[in-house]
Amino acid sequence: MATVDECRKALHDLAAKLAANAEARGKLDLDRTLACRVTDLDTAFHGRIAGGLLLDITDGDDPKAKIALIAASDDLLALVNGRLDVTRAIASRQITIKANPFDLLKLRKLL
């Protein structure tokens, strides 16, 4: 099981990767709040996705977030590090993403 600090670092690493790839992807028309809930650590983080970037990552849950990523700590790290395919992880219920269908289609471009 990963630690809270490792999960926090993974989210900041994801934010850095998204920022580095922002120009190659083009501008993504998505501005939503995001909550990342880590089930086995009973912790959460929240931030905002805007223009294809992950911004303002802080500790704590946002129950009103428009997008929620729910995963165990090891699965979160594997997803961010590219060792876990997001489509397979969702299909096998390793991770859950709660969002409206149109937002899910836009998120696929990021992940």
Phi, psi and omega per residue, in radians:
M1 nan 2.323 3.117
A2 -1.350 2.881 -3.139
T3 -1.654 2.942 3.086
V4 -1.066 -0.727 3.133
D5 -1.103 -0.676 3.106
E6 -1.153 -0.669 3.098
C7 -1.171 -0.735 3.100
R8 -1.058 -0.791 3.134
K9 -1.110 -0.676 3.128
A10 -1.082 -0.714 3.115
L11 -1.170 -0.667 3.081
H12 -1.194 -0.613 3.057
D13 -1.127 -0.708 3.097
L14 -1.090 -0.743 3.114
A15 -1.052 -0.715 3.136
A16 -1.167 -0.708 3.114
K17 -1.120 -0.750 3.122
L18 -1.095 -0.704 3.122
A19 -1.131 -0.714 -3.134
A20 -1.169 -0.536 -3.096
N21 -1.695 0.030 -3.036
A22 -1.028 -0.743 -3.105
E23 -1.218 -0.635 -3.124
A24 -1.197 -0.610 -3.127
R25 -1.379 -0.460 -2.986
G26 1.503 2.946 -3.096
K27 -1.250 2.246 3.133
L28 -1.762 2.145 -3.112
D29 -1.412 1.395 -3.139
L30 -2.635 2.097 3.096
D31 -2.317 1.694 -3.056
R32 -2.445 2.657 2.995
T33 -1.389 2.605 -3.072
L34 -2.296 2.357 2.989
A35 -2.074 2.371 3.066
C36 -2.042 1.954 -3.093
R37 -1.851 2.140 -3.110
V38 -1.777 1.862 -2.933
T39 -1.180 -0.749 -3.062
D40 -1.356 -0.257 3.107
L41 -1.810 -0.083 -3.116
D42 0.895 0.855 3.137
T43 -2.425 2.951 -3.138
A44 -2.649 2.824 3.075
F45 -2.359 2.767 3.050
H46 -2.549 2.762 -3.139
G47 -2.901 -2.697 -3.078
R48 -2.500 2.423 3.020
I49 -1.794 2.145 3.136
A50 -2.508 2.186 3.104
G51 1.033 0.533 -3.135
G52 1.447 0.125 3.139
L53 -1.968 2.591 3.043
L54 -1.767 2.014 -2.991
L55 -2.124 2.797 2.962
D56 0.950 0.818 -3.141
I57 -1.291 2.178 3.110
T58 -2.419 2.855 3.094
D59 -1.284 2.653 3.091
G60 1.838 2.740 -3.113
D61 -1.535 2.752 2.986
D62 -2.205 1.649 -3.082
P63 -1.097 -0.312 3.141
K64 -1.686 0.138 -3.111
A65 -1.051 2.445 -3.133
K66 -1.317 -0.424 3.109
I67 -2.239 2.305 3.107
A68 -2.203 2.203 3.044
L69 -1.852 2.115 -3.093
I70 -2.104 2.142 -3.081
A71 -2.758 2.780 2.962
A72 -1.315 2.760 -3.040
S73 -1.036 -0.795 -3.125
D74 -1.140 -0.647 3.107
D75 -1.191 -0.655 3.086
L76 -1.079 -0.819 3.121
L77 -1.095 -0.737 3.137
A78 -1.128 -0.663 3.117
L79 -1.125 -0.837 -3.112
V80 -1.169 -0.632 -3.109
N81 -1.450 -0.009 3.084
G82 1.462 0.147 3.121
R83 -1.527 -0.149 -3.121
L84 -2.259 2.129 3.122
D85 -1.324 2.249 -3.042
V86 -1.092 -0.691 -3.126
T87 -1.137 -0.799 3.114
R88 -1.163 -0.657 -3.140
A89 -1.137 -0.669 3.097
I90 -1.217 -0.769 -3.128
A91 -1.090 -0.639 -3.131
S92 -1.557 0.025 3.129
R93 1.109 0.465 2.996
Q94 -1.233 -0.636 3.057
I95 -2.251 2.749 3.075
T96 -2.242 2.356 3.040
I97 -2.122 2.069 3.109
K98 -1.791 2.030 3.139
A99 -2.875 2.873 3.076
N100 -1.276 2.729 -3.035
P101 -1.000 -0.622 -3.138
F102 -1.197 -0.656 3.078
D103 -1.162 -0.644 3.104
L104 -1.071 -0.707 3.113
L105 -1.110 -0.692 3.114
K106 -1.222 -0.643 3.135
L107 -1.115 -0.539 3.131
R108 -1.004 -0.565 3.122
K109 -1.163 -0.539 3.139
L110 -1.359 -0.734 -3.029
L111 -1.617 nan nan
